[in-house]
């Protein structure tokens, strides 16, 4: 039997794999699969596609019956490119009561605790099943989880509830906004900028859509939020463009401009309505472009669609986490997670994990040692509950 690693040792191992979303995660999955097998736990993979560069892993411990608990985390992390780290981002470094390293907070710290809990459940025995689900491509729009969840249900007995371990300071979070990303490609017509009226600048036409987004933000910010929306910070849906690229030279009207228009939608509003509003403005701008040159156009493609996590009436996941944490307050977050995807698949879902979202994606990302220890205490209480 393989040596049982501590949660810290497991986190060290996971962080050492530079699983930025653009790169394969298979080395990490190989390691986790081997570690679980060394403790008599069979795991299963779901591959993203035939290239087999990215995959999810899930496993089940306990009686082969439905009604268990899923501990859900993602394996990918955001890049460190250009960030001023003061230590190796892929080596966990402890200083000043904090564990530094890419993913310690978001969310390999939780992944390590979940792996530890699964092995302990196997060693100690549980009356109610415990499952683990480790996804890919969460950081690029939660695109890997839906297929993983579907695959799980074909292989494992369906659990009753899922705890998604995103950093929440171990608070019980029962709601978050939905998210949409629409890849936008503005195609112009190139001429010399001295006669720009005869051409179509993709960059300048894209600017009209950015102005529209700012106008929408001003309108939603000024409107009176619903009671459900008031729970969020901010209590409105926002439109955002994070990166944009286009153009060839300063003296040529741009042929191409690309960006992603993103929306974080408060529960109670329909993502489809926001897509329709944006599409209507895009088509109006496109008509103006084509009045100058018929080859100009704007192409739209859905990039990601993350459902909101809706607060549940008498939700099993929320009730369990409240028992384990003692947190009886209501908490919601504005970031998106895979929790809404589990909820849409018929699981009761809640977010609860160690660390603060304020540290996620930052240079010198860290998790407080005290938070990591609180996460282990949570897992100990979960194991006791499942054994009862």
Secondary structure as the mmCIF struct_conf table of DSSP 4:
data_model
#
loop_
_struct_conf.conf_type_id
_struct_conf.id
_struct_conf.beg_label_comp_id
_struct_conf.beg_label_asym_id
_struct_conf.beg_label_seq_id
_struct_conf.end_label_comp_id
_struct_conf.end_label_asym_id
_struct_conf.end_label_seq_id
HELX_LH_PP_P HELX_LH_PP_P1 UNK A 2 UNK A 6
HELX_RH_AL_P HELX_RH_AL_P1 UNK A 7 UNK A 15
TURN_TY1_P TURN_TY1_P1 UNK A 16 UNK A 16
BEND BEND1 UNK A 17 UNK A 17
STRN STRN1 UNK A 20 UNK A 20
TURN_TY1_P TURN_TY1_P2 UNK A 21 UNK A 22
BEND BEND2 UNK A 23 UNK A 23
HELX_RH_AL_P HELX_RH_AL_P2 UNK A 26 UNK A 37
TURN_TY1_P TURN_TY1_P3 UNK A 38 UNK A 40
STRN STRN2 UNK A 43 UNK A 47
BEND BEND3 UNK A 48 UNK A 49
TURN_TY1_P TURN_TY1_P4 UNK A 50 UNK A 51
BEND BEND4 UNK A 53 UNK A 53
STRN STRN3 UNK A 55 UNK A 61
BEND BEND5 UNK A 62 UNK A 64
BEND BEND6 UNK A 66 UNK A 66
STRN STRN4 UNK A 69 UNK A 74
STRN STRN5 UNK A 77 UNK A 77
TURN_TY1_P TURN_TY1_P5 UNK A 81 UNK A 82
BEND BEND7 UNK A 86 UNK A 87
TURN_TY1_P TURN_TY1_P6 UNK A 89 UNK A 90
BEND BEND8 UNK A 91 UNK A 91
STRN STRN6 UNK A 93 UNK A 95
TURN_TY1_P TURN_TY1_P7 UNK A 96 UNK A 97
STRN STRN7 UNK A 98 UNK A 100
BEND BEND9 UNK A 101 UNK A 101
TURN_TY1_P TURN_TY1_P8 UNK A 102 UNK A 107
HELX_RH_AL_P HELX_RH_AL_P3 UNK A 108 UNK A 124
BEND BEND10 UNK A 127 UNK A 128
STRN STRN8 UNK A 130 UNK A 135
BEND BEND11 UNK A 136 UNK A 136
TURN_TY1_P TURN_TY1_P9 UNK A 139 UNK A 141
BEND BEND12 UNK A 142 UNK A 142
BEND BEND13 UNK A 144 UNK A 144
HELX_RH_AL_P HELX_RH_AL_P4 UNK A 145 UNK A 155
BEND BEND14 UNK A 156 UNK A 156
HELX_LH_PP_P HELX_LH_PP_P2 UNK A 157 UNK A 159
BEND BEND15 UNK A 160 UNK A 160
STRN STRN9 UNK A 161 UNK A 164
BEND BEND16 UNK A 168 UNK A 168
TURN_TY1_P TURN_TY1_P10 UNK A 169 UNK A 170
STRN STRN10 UNK A 173 UNK A 176
STRN STRN11 UNK A 178 UNK A 187
STRN STRN12 UNK A 189 UNK A 189
STRN STRN13 UNK A 192 UNK A 192
HELX_RH_3T_P HELX_RH_3T_P1 UNK A 193 UNK A 198
BEND BEND17 UNK A 199 UNK A 199
STRN STRN14 UNK A 200 UNK A 200
HELX_RH_AL_P HELX_RH_AL_P5 UNK A 202 UNK A 222
BEND BEND18 UNK A 223 UNK A 223
HELX_LH_PP_P HELX_LH_PP_P3 UNK A 224 UNK A 226
TURN_TY1_P TURN_TY1_P11 UNK A 227 UNK A 228
HELX_RH_3T_P HELX_RH_3T_P2 UNK A 229 UNK A 231
BEND BEND19 UNK A 232 UNK A 236
STRN STRN15 UNK A 238 UNK A 240
STRN STRN16 UNK A 244 UNK A 246
BEND BEND20 UNK A 248 UNK A 248
TURN_TY1_P TURN_TY1_P12 UNK A 250 UNK A 251
STRN STRN17 UNK A 252 UNK A 252
BEND BEND21 UNK A 255 UNK A 255
STRN STRN18 UNK A 256 UNK A 265
HELX_LH_PP_P HELX_LH_PP_P4 UNK A 266 UNK A 266
TURN_TY1_P TURN_TY1_P13 UNK A 267 UNK A 268
BEND BEND22 UNK A 269 UNK A 269
HELX_RH_AL_P HELX_RH_AL_P6 UNK A 271 UNK A 292
TURN_TY1_P TURN_TY1_P14 UNK A 294 UNK A 295
STRN STRN19 UNK A 297 UNK A 306
HELX_LH_PP_P HELX_LH_PP_P5 UNK A 307 UNK A 308
STRN STRN20 UNK A 309 UNK A 309
HELX_LH_PP_P HELX_LH_PP_P6 UNK A 310 UNK A 312
TURN_TY1_P TURN_TY1_P15 UNK A 313 UNK A 314
HELX_RH_AL_P HELX_RH_AL_P7 UNK A 316 UNK A 325
BEND BEND23 UNK A 329 UNK A 329
STRN STRN21 UNK A 331 UNK A 333
BEND BEND24 UNK A 334 UNK A 335
BEND BEND25 UNK A 338 UNK A 338
HELX_RH_AL_P HELX_RH_AL_P8 UNK A 339 UNK A 344
TURN_TY1_P TURN_TY1_P16 UNK A 345 UNK A 346
STRN STRN22 UNK A 348 UNK A 351
BEND BEND26 UNK A 354 UNK A 355
HELX_RH_3T_P HELX_RH_3T_P3 UNK A 357 UNK A 359
TURN_TY1_P TURN_TY1_P17 UNK A 360 UNK A 361
BEND BEND27 UNK A 362 UNK A 362
TURN_TY1_P TURN_TY1_P18 UNK A 363 UNK A 364
STRN STRN23 UNK A 366 UNK A 368
HELX_RH_AL_P HELX_RH_AL_P9 UNK A 369 UNK A 387
#
